C-alpha cells in the first residue's frame, strides 16, 4: 500500500461522546493497528514553505497531515483570501491591511520570497482555490479572524458549491461566526478557539459556551492544557485540539501523553514521529 493510499483510502472517524470530527485516515505505527490522531498542518507545512500558500499546503499533503489549518480574511471587495495577519506586510512584498485591499491588489503580491528565494512568485490563495485544488485531497480547518464581514455565509456557499462540506471545519474565537456556520449548515464541523486565563473559573463557562455554539471541538492554547482539562472536555464529548505548539517536539510529546486528540504543528512528518514515540512510551 502506498503512502497516498494509506492516507486517502479507507476512511474512518474519531468520535468522543457526541462529537465527531469529519473523516480521519489511518496512519500506521511501526507495529500494531492504525491509530487516529489529528495531525493538523499549521498554516500548511509552515516550517518547510511560506505559510498559507499552496506550496505549504502541498508540503503538508506530502507530509501526510490529517488536515491543513489555514487563516481566512476578507478583502475590500468581499473576497476570501488565506492570510493570517490583518496586514500583508509580514508575509509578502506589499504593505497594507487586507480589508483595505482588493483581491486584484493582493493577488499581485509575492507571498513566497520572504521565506526563501525558491518560493518567489507564490501568490496569496483564495478560499475558492483551496476548495478546488486542495480539499479534494485533504481536510481543511478554516480559522476565521474577522468579525462582522459575513464570512460564514460565503464559506458555506462555497463549500456546498464544491461539495466539500464534510471535509471542512471552521474554527474561531468569534462565537457569532461559529453560530452562523451551524445555522446555515448544521452538518459542518466547528471548533471554538479558547483562551484560558484561569482554568478553575473558565472551565464551566467554556463548557456552556461550546454547547451554545454547537461546537464539537475546543482548541485551548497548548501551554494551558492539563490532564484535568482534557478529561473535563472528553467527559462532555468534546474533542481537544491544541494550538500554539509551533515546532516544539517536546511540548507536542507531552500533550500527546496527556491525551489530546490532536494539534496544529508546523511540520507534519515531525509530529508523526513525536506521536509514534509518545505512543510507544505509554
C-alpha positions in Angstrom: 0.0 0.0 0.0 1.4 3.4 -0.9 1.6 6.3 1.5 -1.1 8.1 -0.6 -3.4 5.1 -0.5 -2.9 4.8 3.2 -3.8 8.4 3.9 -6.5 8.9 1.4 -8.1 5.4 1.2 -10.2 3.6 3.8 -11.5 6.5 5.9 -12.8 6.2 9.5 -14.0 8.6 12.1 -12.8 9.6 15.5 -15.7 10.1 18.0 -15.6 11.2 21.6 -19.0 11.1 23.1 -21.3 13.1 20.8 -18.6 14.9 18.8 -17.3 13.6 15.5 -14.6 15.4 13.6 -15.0 14.7 9.9 -13.2 11.9 8.3 -9.8 10.8 9.6 -7.4 8.5 7.8 -5.4 5.7 9.4 -1.6 6.1 9.8 0.4 3.0 10.7 2.6 2.9 13.7 5.8 0.9 13.4 3.8 -2.1 14.7 0.2 -2.7 15.6 -3.1 -1.3 14.1 -3.6 2.2 12.7 -4.4 5.0 15.2 -6.5 8.1 14.9 -4.7 11.4 15.6 -5.4 14.9 14.4 -2.0 16.0 12.9 -3.1 19.4 11.5 -0.5 21.2 9.5 -0.3 24.8 10.9 -0.8 27.2 8.0 0.3 24.3 5.9 3.7 22.8 6.5 4.9 26.2 7.5 8.3 25.0 8.7 9.0 24.0 5.1 7.3 26.5 2.9 5.8 30.0 3.2 2.7 29.9 5.5 -0.7 29.9 4.0 0.4 29.3 0.4 -0.2 26.4 -2.0 3.4 25.4 -1.6 2.9 24.9 2.2 -0.4 23.1 1.5 1.3 20.7 -0.9 4.1 20.1 1.5 1.5 19.2 4.2 0.0 16.6 1.9 3.4 15.1 1.1 4.0 15.0 4.9 0.7 13.1 5.3 -1.0 15.5 7.6 -4.5 14.7 8.7 -5.7 18.2 7.8 -4.5 21.6 6.9 -5.2 24.6 9.1 -5.3 28.0 7.4 -6.4 31.5 8.2 -9.1 33.5 6.4 -9.6 37.2 5.8 -11.9 39.2 3.6 -10.7 41.8 1.1 -12.3 45.2 0.5 -14.3 43.7 -2.4 -15.6 40.9 -0.4 -13.4 38.0 -1.5 -12.0 35.4 1.0 -8.2 35.0 0.9 -5.8 32.9 3.0 -3.8 35.2 5.3 -3.1 35.1 9.0 -2.2 38.7 9.8 -4.5 41.7 9.4 -1.9 43.2 7.1 0.1 41.7 4.2 3.4 43.3 5.5 5.0 40.2 7.2 4.3 37.6 4.6 4.5 39.4 1.3 6.4 42.2 -0.5 3.5 44.6 0.0 2.1 46.8 2.7 -1.4 47.4 3.8 -4.4 46.0 5.5 -6.1 43.0 3.8 -9.5 44.6 4.5 -8.4 47.7 2.7 -7.1 46.0 -0.5 -8.9 44.4 -3.4 -8.4 40.8 -4.5 -6.5 42.0 -7.6 -4.1 44.0 -5.4 -3.5 41.1 -3.0 -3.0 38.7 -5.9 -0.3 40.8 -7.4 1.9 40.3 -4.3 4.8 37.9 -3.9 3.9 35.8 -0.9 6.9 33.5 -1.1 10.3 35.3 -1.3 10.2 36.4 2.3 10.6 32.8 3.2 13.1 31.8 0.6 14.1 32.6 -3.0 12.9 29.3 -4.3 9.3 30.3 -3.4 9.4 33.6 -5.4 6.1 34.1 -7.2 3.9 32.3 -4.7 0.6 34.1 -4.5 -2.0 34.5 -1.8 -4.6 31.8 -2.4 -8.3 32.4 -2.3 -10.7 30.0 -0.4 -12.2 29.0 -3.7 -8.8 27.8 -5.0 -8.3 25.9 -1.8 -11.6 24.1 -2.3 -10.8 23.4 -5.9 -7.2 22.3 -5.6 -6.5 21.2 -2.1 -9.7 19.9 -0.4 -10.3 17.1 -2.8 -7.1 15.5 -1.3 -7.2 16.5 2.4 -9.5 18.1 5.1 -9.1 21.7 6.0 -9.6 23.7 9.2 -10.5 27.3 8.4 -9.7 29.7 11.1 -11.7 32.9 10.8 -10.2 36.1 12.0 -12.6 38.9 11.2 -15.9 40.0 12.8 -18.9 41.3 11.1 -17.8 40.7 7.5 -20.3 37.9 6.6 -17.5 35.3 6.1 -19.7 32.5 7.4 -22.2 33.0 4.6 -19.6 32.7 1.9 -17.8 29.7 3.4 -21.0 27.7 3.5 -21.9 28.8 0.0 -18.5 27.8 -1.5 -18.3 24.6 0.4 -21.7 23.5 -0.9 -20.8 24.5 -4.4 -17.7 22.4 -4.3 -19.3 19.6 -2.4 -16.7 19.7 0.4 -18.9 20.4 3.5 -17.9 17.1 5.0 -14.2 17.9 4.6 -14.4 21.4 6.0 -14.2 22.5 9.6 -14.5 26.1 10.8 -12.7 27.3 13.9 -12.7 30.7 15.5 -12.6 32.5 18.8 -15.5 34.6 17.5 -18.8 33.0 18.6 -21.2 34.6 16.1 -19.1 33.1 13.2 -19.5 29.6 14.6 -23.2 30.1 15.3 -23.7 31.5 11.8 -22.0 28.4 10.3 -24.1 26.0 12.2 -27.4 27.9 11.5 -26.6 27.7 7.7 -25.1 24.3 7.5 -25.7 22.2 10.7 -23.5 19.3 9.4 -20.4 21.4 9.1 -18.0 20.8 12.0 -16.9 23.8 14.1 -14.3 24.4 16.8 -14.0 27.1 19.4 -10.6 28.6 20.0 -10.4 29.1 23.7 -8.2 31.3 25.9 -7.9 30.1 29.4 -6.8 32.7 31.9 -7.9 30.8 35.0 -8.9 27.2 34.4 -10.8 26.8 37.7 -13.1 29.7 36.7 -13.3 29.3 33.0 -14.0 25.6 32.7 -17.7 25.8 33.3 -18.0 28.9 31.2 -16.3 27.4 28.3 -18.3 24.2 28.6 -21.5 26.1 28.4 -20.2 28.2 25.6 -19.3 25.2 23.5 -22.8 23.8 24.0 -24.4 27.1 23.0 -22.3 27.4 19.9 -22.8 23.8 18.8 -19.1 23.3 18.5 -17.6 19.8 18.6 -14.0 20.8 19.2 -12.3 23.0 21.8 -8.9 24.4 21.0 -7.0 25.7 24.0 -3.5 27.1 23.9 -1.0 24.3 24.3 0.7 25.8 27.3 -2.5 25.9 29.3 -3.6 22.3 28.8 -3.6 19.9 31.7 -4.8 16.2 32.0 -7.7 17.5 34.1 -8.8 19.9 31.4 -8.7 17.1 28.8 -10.7 14.8 31.0 -13.3 17.6 31.6 -13.9 18.1 27.9 -13.7 14.4 26.9 -16.3 13.6 29.6 -18.6 16.0 27.9 -18.0 14.6 24.4 -15.7 17.4 23.0 -12.5 16.9 21.0 -9.5 18.7 22.4 -7.1 20.2 19.8 -4.1 22.2 20.9 -2.8 25.3 19.3 0.4 27.3 19.9 2.7 24.2 19.6 4.6 25.6 16.7 7.6 23.2 16.1 8.2 22.3 19.7 8.6 18.5 19.7 8.9 18.2 23.5 5.7 20.1 24.0 3.9 18.0 21.4 5.0 14.8 23.0 3.9 16.0 26.4 0.4 16.9 25.0 0.1 13.5 23.3 1.0 11.7 26.5 -1.7 13.8 28.3 -4.3 12.5 25.8 -5.1 15.4 23.4 -6.8 14.4 20.2 -4.5 16.4 18.1 -2.8 19.7 17.5 -1.7 22.2 14.9 2.0 21.8 14.1 4.4 23.3 11.6 5.9 20.1 10.2 3.5 17.1 9.9 6.2 14.5 9.4 7.9 15.6 12.6 4.7 15.4 14.6 4.0 11.9 13.3 7.5 11.0 14.7 6.6 12.6 18.1 3.2 10.8 18.1 4.8 7.4 17.5 7.4 7.9 20.2 4.9 9.1 22.7 2.5 6.3 21.9 5.3 3.7 22.4 6.1 5.3 25.8 2.5 4.8 27.1 
